Amino acid sequence: MSRRSGILEFAVLGLLRESPMHGYELRKRLNTSLGVFRAFSYGTLYPCLKTLVANGWLIEEPGSTPEDALAAPLTGRRAKIVYRLTAEGKEHFEDLLSQTGPDAYEDEHFAARFAFFGQTSRDVRMRVLEGRRSRLEERLEKMRASLARTRERLDDYTLELQRHGMESVEREVRWLNELIESERAGRDLKGSASEESSQQNTTGASGVLPRPGDTPGTDTPDDTTT
């Protein structure tokens, strides 16, 4: 199994843990909620769903809405299939959530993992965030060393592109530092109502984790188809 197909399986299981969905709805959620999958096609998604069904992690069910029931006899087409997570699939997804190996720090996998941090324990979130930060700090050091060696041979535009890449990595490292500090302070992305109330009464803060580009210390404001 390729790395990208493994990320896709992880994301599909995570979305179906929230609720059963049609294939079209799944694709839309993957495209809109998880930026890493913006360019995907049905030709990629449906083989993945078939594999998950074959592994016993999903089951296929006929659509249960009135529209689904009427569509088949009127159009001659099959009723849409709804995909539902099985108990084994839930257990497998929870096992994947607990993993904190090097793959969790890579660009695409990290984006998918972060999208499901709301279902991930704090200790695992911390290990993934710290691993991602360490990976980016290593990348930044290599970029700086490469730029120092080649600066004199680069034209102005290539040099600016190199600087832009470094600034992007530096911004993400700062964002990760803020997230890690928030985790250490015991703040979830969406705290309980009582925690928010307590924080607002004492500090006026929103209790929301910082997002990329936010300034530390400032407040952050807070789909189905047939």
Secondary structure, 3 states (H helix, E strand, C coil): CCHHHHHHHHHHHHHHHHCCEEHHHHHHHHHHHCHHHCCCCHHHHHHHHHHHHHCCCEEEEECCCHHHHHHHHHHCCCCCEEEEECHHHHHHHHHHHCCCCHHHHCHHHHHHHHHCHHHCCHHHHHHHHHHHHHHHHHHHHHHHHHHHHHHHHCCHHHHHHHHHHHHHHHHHHHHHHHHHHHHHCCCCCCCCHHHHHHHHHHCCCCCCCCCCCCCCCCCCCCCCCC
